Amino acid sequence: MDKAVIIKHLGYILLFNALFLYISAIVSFSFHETSAIPLLYTAMVCTIFGLFPLIFSEPTEYLNFAEGLSIVVIGWMLTCVVGMLPYFMWGGEFTLTNAWFESVSGYTTTGSTILNDIESLPKGLLLWRSLTHWIGGIGIILFVLLILPQSRHSRIVIYNTEISDISKMNFKLRARQIVQVLALVYVSLTFAETLILTLQGMSFFDALTHSFATIATGGFSPKNMSIAAFDDVGMEITIMVFMLISGIHFGLIFGTIIGRKQNILNSSIAKAFLSVVLIGVLITALKLYFSGYYGWWESLRRGAFQIISVGTTTGFATADTADWPVITRILIIYFTIQCAMVGSTSGGLKFDRVYMFFKSVAKQVKLLQHPHGVFATRMEKQSISERLEQQTMVFIIL
């Protein structure tokens, strides 16, 4: 394993982080904030350590699997370390442990926070906090693949290490094109949501940071009360729509926009996912209504937002669900585990794997009835290999 090759690629990752740190520092300087220096220092450190390997390492035309895996794993860990530095240097509630927690939560789009008063953070630091979501949502490795001046083989090795086999089913493109499509859809959705929220009366800063968190399905909000701070139905509907879209395979979104055969309307998995979410929303709304928690429209509003939010692993909140009826909390737990589709920014098991699980169960039942029969698990009119089925089952069990 060539360590110099790994270090060189880690340099690209550091430089990519530096770009967004400089942007956050500029915002902080423009508001004369105390977070400007920590952000600038971190950006400079990333720049120096990112440039050294590029200057002194020889270019390579080949990466093996072990090197690709090392770049992905170490790259993510290094990114989280870099992300914590501005928090820790700024201070406030950020001890070393708290800064590490906030950074990892941001980059992995988990969305948990140690902060008691989010709104006390300077805008530059709030922007950086939201940017860690946005970078992590699509994956810093995929972003870096866009700019890697390496051979096609090197990009494919890193791409195959980062992207699961099941995610590739709705893509009929080469690795480089897939990464470009993912980035194009990701940036376009972010721009569209920011524009709509701004037109609905949200400040540009809040619109941008909430869009970063929505499209990344992460949930970091610059407000202590999350989306509930706005108490605006129109904004909630906009965010719900974009949470749902961000939970759908980006290849299908791209196909729908350009009119390809592989699109949301022709995808049995996408239609099944949206149907399951709709059923969850209706059950939750009906239970809240008949239990006397809210009127019908308020029950639908609260129930829909919470189910879509947890069902896409976004984690925004407009209500305290702790005292909701038991059945609604069970549904929330289920959707938290299942989540949205592969090829999206959602986390969790992913709906496609759950869908495949039930397809595999149906196949096993047929084999019990017809021991000598030959049956195949099919998804999106494609036969699923035994290897992929086994991988999926092991993934679910673990």
C-alpha atoms as one frame of an Amber mdcrd trajectory, in Angstrom:
protein
   0.000   0.000   0.000   1.474   3.328  -1.103   1.182   5.765   1.826   2.256
   8.716  -0.325  -0.716   8.171  -2.619  -3.105   8.094   0.343  -1.603  11.261
   1.852  -1.865  13.066  -1.472  -5.584  12.317  -1.759  -6.086  13.381   1.866
  -4.536  16.689   0.794  -7.366  17.205  -1.683  -9.875  16.589   1.110  -8.177
  19.139   3.377  -8.167  21.747   0.603 -11.859  21.154  -0.032 -12.624  21.767
   3.648 -10.409  24.868   3.552 -12.548  26.390   0.803 -15.682  26.378   2.984
 -13.734  27.458   6.064 -12.554  30.547   4.161 -16.161  31.293   3.158 -17.287
  31.015   6.798 -14.362  33.196   7.925 -15.284  35.898   5.390 -18.867  35.937
   6.713 -17.567  36.135  10.262 -15.189  39.000   9.402 -18.025  40.899   7.696
 -20.014  40.802  10.957 -16.887  41.593  13.062 -17.319  38.363  15.035 -14.964
  36.580  17.424 -15.242  33.361  15.393 -13.400  34.885  12.405  -9.883  34.105
  13.686 -10.592  30.441  14.648 -12.168  29.848  11.239  -9.300  31.564   9.401
  -6.598  29.718  11.368  -8.260  26.374  10.666  -8.565  27.230   6.974  -4.871
  28.133   6.831  -3.862  24.889   8.556  -5.954  22.907   6.051  -4.394  24.827
   3.162  -0.813  24.249   4.313  -1.229  20.549   5.088  -3.320  20.082   1.970
  -0.797  21.662  -0.396   2.347  19.937   0.897   1.417  16.424  -0.332   0.390
  17.814  -3.742   3.703  19.616  -4.174   6.040  16.872  -2.998   4.205  13.661
  -4.068   4.577  12.108  -7.480   1.349  11.727  -9.515  -0.068   8.208  -9.740
  -2.212   6.504 -12.326  -3.312   3.576 -10.191  -5.045   2.963  -6.881  -5.795
  -0.453  -5.419  -8.803  -1.268  -3.255  -6.897  -1.031   0.056  -5.658   2.439
  -0.848  -9.138   3.542  -1.920 -10.641   2.243   1.314  -7.947   3.971   3.376
  -8.605   7.298   1.613 -12.334   7.072   2.330 -12.043   6.008   5.990  -9.128
   8.269   6.973 -10.613  11.095   4.883 -13.850  11.052   6.868 -12.020  10.888
  10.219  -9.628  13.681   9.238 -12.544  15.832   8.082 -14.284  15.448  11.448
 -11.073  16.456  13.268 -10.729  19.544  11.067 -14.399  20.411  11.593 -14.046
  20.533  15.382 -11.122  22.995  15.447 -13.120  26.248  14.899 -15.576  25.231
  17.653 -12.846  24.360  20.151 -10.759  27.478  19.463 -13.839  29.718  19.744
 -14.785  28.284  23.156 -18.180  28.948  24.733 -19.974  25.661  25.298 -17.401
  23.866  23.162 -15.082  21.764  25.273 -12.855  19.363  23.315 -15.455  16.603
  23.645 -18.353  18.884  22.739 -16.522  20.260  19.695 -15.754  16.728  18.495
 -19.393  15.695  19.024 -20.776  18.675  17.101 -18.352  18.138  14.211 -19.104
  14.420  13.832 -22.826  15.057  14.187 -22.609  17.664  11.423 -20.547  15.728
   8.891 -22.508  12.496   9.401 -25.768  14.503   9.187 -26.915  12.982  12.463
 -28.136  16.375  13.609 -27.774  15.915  17.380 -26.272  18.842  19.260 -24.650
  19.582  22.608 -25.613  23.270  22.408 -28.104  24.704  24.885 -28.256  28.073
  23.134 -27.629  27.689  19.396 -28.588  31.286  18.654 -25.705  32.588  20.796
 -23.173  31.363  18.205 -21.710  33.928  15.769 -23.105  33.778  12.234 -19.788
  32.631  10.781 -19.709  29.657  13.132 -23.395  28.909  12.490 -22.658  28.924
   8.772 -19.719  26.549   9.249 -21.935  24.304  11.388 -24.525  24.149   8.587
 -21.825  23.679   5.936 -20.543  20.558   7.709 -24.031  19.154   7.097 -23.995
  20.165   3.458 -20.529  18.734   2.863 -21.408  15.517   4.682 -24.846  15.112
   3.094 -23.592  14.069  -0.317 -20.217  13.027   1.066 -16.956  14.922   0.924
 -15.416  11.981  -0.941 -17.898  12.407  -3.807 -17.298  16.154  -3.910 -13.546
  15.565  -4.102 -14.048  13.030  -6.912 -15.366  15.899  -9.029 -12.066  17.728
  -8.871  -9.538  14.883  -8.655  -6.985  15.268 -11.468  -6.422  11.529 -11.447
  -6.878   8.675 -13.871 -10.287   7.194 -14.540  -9.219   4.017 -12.730  -8.308
   5.910  -9.548 -11.683   7.676  -9.476 -13.544   4.387 -10.001 -11.705   2.703
  -7.103 -12.612   5.534  -4.687 -16.164   5.740  -6.066 -16.775   1.994  -5.617
 -15.467   2.220  -2.061 -17.859   5.059  -1.189 -21.028   3.997  -3.075 -22.950
   0.807  -2.283 -23.941  -1.638  -5.029 -27.652  -1.175  -4.374 -27.290   2.617
  -4.851 -26.019   2.084  -8.403 -29.165   0.304  -9.618 -30.899   3.460 -10.845
 -27.812   4.816 -12.580 -26.935   3.780 -16.129 -23.915   6.066 -16.304 -20.171
   5.922 -15.809 -18.715   6.673 -12.369 -17.631  10.211 -13.289 -21.053  11.022
 -14.750 -22.831   9.646 -11.675 -20.821  11.909  -9.394 -21.603  14.898 -11.633
 -25.333  14.079 -11.603 -25.337  13.742  -7.802 -23.591  17.096  -7.379 -25.830
  18.849  -9.918 -29.053  17.637  -8.269 -27.674  18.411  -4.807 -26.677  21.987
  -5.611 -29.861  22.638  -7.625 -32.153  21.476  -4.807 -30.256  23.633  -2.316
 -30.563  26.692  -4.548 -34.267  26.083  -5.206 -35.201  25.672  -1.546 -33.160
  28.711  -0.500 -34.944  30.833  -3.108 -38.439  29.650  -2.135 -37.876  30.078
   1.621 -36.482  33.562   1.037 -39.547  34.491  -1.026 -41.739  33.181   1.813
 -40.223  35.698   4.215 -37.336  33.829   5.816 -34.060  35.779   6.002 -31.466
  34.748   3.401 -29.114  33.427   6.089 -31.827  31.293   7.707 -33.089  30.125
   4.312 -29.591  29.076   3.243 -28.670  27.270   6.458 -32.019  25.474   6.653
 -31.654  24.458   3.001 -28.202  23.018   3.742 -29.760  20.962   6.541 -32.851
  19.944   4.542 -31.130  18.747   1.373 -28.454  16.994   3.453 -31.315  15.502
   5.554 -29.393  16.444   8.669 -31.519  18.818  10.735 -29.061  21.391  12.107
 -30.974  24.634  12.586 -29.598  28.025  13.674 -32.736  28.371  15.827 -33.137
  26.901  19.316 -36.698  25.805  18.512 -35.781  24.456  15.064 -38.518  24.998
  12.433 -41.079  25.602  15.192 -39.438  29.019  15.709 -41.066  30.288  12.491
 -44.554  28.799  13.038 -45.307  29.265   9.341 -47.372  26.676   7.447 -46.017
  27.728   4.050 -42.402  27.334   5.144 -43.181  23.963   6.723 -44.791  22.710
   3.497 -41.752  23.851   1.498 -39.374  22.076   3.873 -41.534  18.922   3.868
 -41.495  18.803   0.065 -37.723  19.208  -0.087 -37.183  16.665   2.703 -39.216
  14.148   0.695 -37.402  14.952  -2.555 -34.034  14.654  -0.799 -35.086  11.207
   0.414 -35.542   9.932  -3.172 -32.745   8.441  -5.270 -30.968  11.360  -6.951
 -30.674   9.370 -10.186 -34.478   9.161 -10.343 -34.806  12.887  -9.638 -32.377
  13.636 -12.475 -34.218  11.214 -14.770 -37.556  12.877 -13.976 -36.207  16.359
 -14.751 -34.661  15.456 -18.121 -37.441  13.048 -19.128 -35.586   9.739 -18.968
 -37.364   6.400 -18.681 -35.833   5.868 -15.243 -37.793   8.384 -13.224 -39.828
   8.681 -10.058 -43.131   7.897 -11.785 -41.780   4.644 -13.252 -39.949   3.482
 -10.152 -41.817   0.861  -8.123 -39.507   1.473  -5.147 -40.048   5.254  -5.189
 -43.827   4.804  -5.401 -43.735   2.241  -2.570 -41.621   4.582  -0.419 -43.964
   7.545  -0.945 -46.989   5.320  -0.274 -45.544   4.055   3.010 -44.791   7.632
   4.109 -48.351   8.692   3.202 -49.809   5.818   5.224 -47.624   6.771   8.195
 -48.735  10.396   7.944 -52.442   9.478   7.791 -52.266   7.059  10.728 -50.403
   9.629  12.826 -52.783  12.458  11.922 -55.895  10.371  12.571 -54.588   9.170
  15.939 -53.695  12.710  17.027 -57.110  13.974  15.918 -59.210  11.258  17.569
 -57.100  11.452  20.741 -57.980  15.142  21.029 -54.459  16.528  20.700 -55.246
  18.920  17.830 -57.950  19.720  15.306 -57.856  17.826  11.999 -55.718  20.232
   9.964 -53.336  20.830  12.850 -53.050  17.053  13.369 -52.252  16.601   9.676
 -49.747  19.470   9.767 -47.880  18.200  12.859 -48.108  14.525  11.950 -46.938
  15.004   8.364 -43.954  17.137   9.343 -42.710  14.765  12.043 -43.126  11.571
   9.995 -41.428  13.049   6.926 -38.692  14.572   9.072 -37.757  11.339  10.850
 -38.540   9.231   7.775 -35.792  11.024   5.867 -33.437  11.312   8.900 -33.654
  15.101   8.684 -34.675  15.573  12.294 -36.304  19.004  12.143 -39.077  19.443
  14.704 -42.272  21.467  14.969 -43.788  19.634  17.954 -42.777  17.771  21.107
 -43.702  14.168  20.320 -42.748  12.773  23.747 -46.344  12.893  25.011 -48.007
  11.789  21.764 -50.021   8.526  21.721 -47.977   5.312  21.856 -48.865   4.197
  18.314 -47.544   7.468  16.855 -44.266   7.096  18.768 -43.914   3.525  17.524
 -44.397   4.775  13.954 -41.771   7.464  14.504 -39.310   4.828  15.769 -40.036
   2.617  12.751 -39.494   5.420  10.248 -36.317   6.434  12.077 -34.938   2.938
  11.435 -36.268   2.451   7.890 -35.648   5.966   6.498 -35.629   6.927   2.810
 -34.142   5.558  -0.420 -30.587   4.629  -1.319 -28.927   7.132  -3.632 -30.345
   9.933  -1.488 -28.787  11.833   1.413 -30.897   9.933   3.944 -29.309   7.654
   6.519 -30.656   4.555   8.244 -31.235   1.137   6.720 -32.718   2.729   3.585
 -36.152   1.831   2.210 -34.707  -0.157  -0.713 -33.079  -2.629   1.689 -36.309
  -3.042   3.657 -38.136  -3.505   0.342 -35.582  -6.122  -0.722 -35.921  -7.867
   2.629 -39.652  -8.440   2.142 -39.050  -9.507  -1.469 -36.509 -12.053  -0.207
 -38.942 -13.308   2.431 -41.567 -13.816  -0.298 -39.027 -15.786  -2.340 -38.200
 -18.017   0.619 -41.908 -18.733   1.172 -42.192 -19.801  -2.500 -39.161 -22.056
  -2.082 -40.820 -23.725   0.900 -43.874 -24.395  -1.250 -41.841 -25.435  -4.305
 -38.440 -26.752  -3.117 -37.256 -27.498  -6.658 -38.442 -24.231  -8.173 -36.172
 -21.472  -9.396 -37.130 -18.012  -8.165 -35.372 -14.667  -8.387 -35.758 -11.541
  -6.289 -36.547  -8.682  -8.658 -36.454  -4.939  -8.057 -37.062  -2.269 -10.709
 -37.400  -5.102 -13.290 -33.872  -6.296 -12.474 -32.888  -9.636 -10.962 -30.987
  -9.245  -7.709 -27.908 -11.433  -7.297 -27.615 -13.790  -4.333 -24.481 -11.896
  -3.298 -26.333  -8.567  -3.070 -29.189 -10.232  -1.183 -26.752 -11.672   1.335
 -24.972  -8.327   1.709 -28.303  -6.640   2.389 -29.378  -9.221   4.977 -26.044
  -8.968   6.808 -26.279  -5.157   6.732 -29.799  -5.239   8.263 -28.797  -7.776
  10.928 -25.709  -5.813  11.946
